[in-house]
Amino acid sequence: MISLIGLPGSGKSTVGRQLARRLQLPFVDSDQVIERQLGCSIREYFEREGEARFRDVEEVVLDELTQNFEGVLSTGGGAVLRPNNRAHLHQRSQVIYLNSSPDELYRRLRHEVNRPLLQVADPLSRLRDLHAVRDPLYRETAHFIMETGRPSVATLVGMIITQLELAGLLPLN
């Protein structure tokens, strides 16, 4: 199993879908699994029940996925906040941290309305705060760190595959 972690907007779902396609593996986005279980959007659940209740649901879903799924997993940006999630991801999968700068993320996300943590007066400042708190947790959890910078999705997927091949985790093509 390959898991992608990183801040909201770092490309986990987009890169994950392409990576799964290239490796001919199934793809799952943990946020979509959570939304199916909740019967509503994460944003609605967040507003109604609060972040702590959402993180409880996320922890259960990630535990199940990391035990029972073989493929490429895209996680929510805050998945690493819970120690159990970090441990399960690191022990049960190859974790790739898609590292993006807060400024780069702001350029990508500034018009999005479906990300609950960014619905604030100063989203760039919020992204900087999130990065400061979560970057050490992403690094602790990851086996590989990929700087997203400017490469295209296809280039980034190629770089990930190369890293996995060099680590002996995929057959060399």
Residue pairs with C-beta under 8 A, 6 or more apart in sequence:
1 66
1 69
1 70
1 71
1 72
1 73
1 92
1 93
1 94
2 19
2 23
2 25
2 71
2 72
2 73
2 93
2 94
2 95
2 96
2 164
3 66
3 72
3 73
3 74
3 75
3 89
3 93
3 94
3 95
3 96
4 12
4 15
4 16
4 19
4 72
4 73
4 74
4 75
4 95
4 96
4 98
5 12
5 75
5 79
5 80
5 89
5 95
5 96
5 97
5 98
5 138
5 141
5 142
6 12
6 77
6 97
6 98
6 99
6 100
6 138
6 148
7 77
7 100
7 102
7 105
7 127
7 130
7 131
7 134
8 77
8 105
8 109
8 115
8 117
8 118
8 130
9 100
9 105
9 108
9 109
9 112
9 115
10 77
10 98
10 99
10 100
10 105
10 148
11 98
11 100
11 148
11 153
11 156
12 29
12 74
12 75
12 77
12 98
13 29
13 31
13 74
14 153
15 74
15 98
15 153
15 156
15 157
15 160
16 27
16 29
16 72
16 73
16 74
17 27
17 72
17 74
18 153
18 154
18 157
19 27
19 72
19 157
19 160
19 161
20 26
20 27
20 71
20 72
21 27
22 157
22 161
23 72
23 161
23 170
25 70
25 71
25 72
26 69
26 70
26 71
26 72
27 71
27 72
27 73
27 74
28 65
28 69
28 71
28 72
28 73
28 74
29 73
29 74
30 58
30 61
30 62
30 65
30 73
30 74
30 75
30 76
30 79
31 42
31 74
31 75
31 76
33 61
33 65
34 42
34 54
34 57
34 58
34 61
34 76
35 41
35 42
37 57
37 61
38 45
38 57
41 114
42 54
42 76
42 116
43 114
43 115
43 116
45 53
45 54
45 57
46 54
46 116
47 116
51 78
55 78
55 81
55 82
58 76
58 78
58 79
58 82
58 85
59 82
59 84
59 85
62 75
62 79
62 85
62 88
62 89
63 84
63 85
63 88
65 73
66 73
66 88
66 89
66 92
66 93
67 88
67 92
73 93
75 85
75 89
77 117
77 130
77 134
78 117
78 134
79 85
79 89
80 86
80 89
80 134
80 137
80 138
80 140
80 141
81 134
81 137
86 137
86 140
86 141
89 95
89 141
90 140
90 141
90 142
90 143
94 143
94 144
94 164
94 167
94 169
95 141
95 142
95 143
95 144
96 142
96 143
96 144
96 145
96 146
96 160
96 163
97 138
97 139
97 141
97 142
97 144
97 145
97 146
98 146
98 148
98 156
99 135
99 138
99 145
99 146
99 147
99 148
100 108
100 148
100 149
101 131
102 124
102 127
102 128
102 130
102 131
103 124
104 148
104 149
105 127
106 123
106 124
106 127
109 115
109 118
109 123
109 127
110 123
112 118
113 119
117 126
117 130
118 126
118 127
120 126
138 145
139 145
143 167
144 160
144 163
144 164
144 167
146 156
146 159
146 160
146 163
148 156
151 159
161 170
164 170
165 171
165 172
165 173
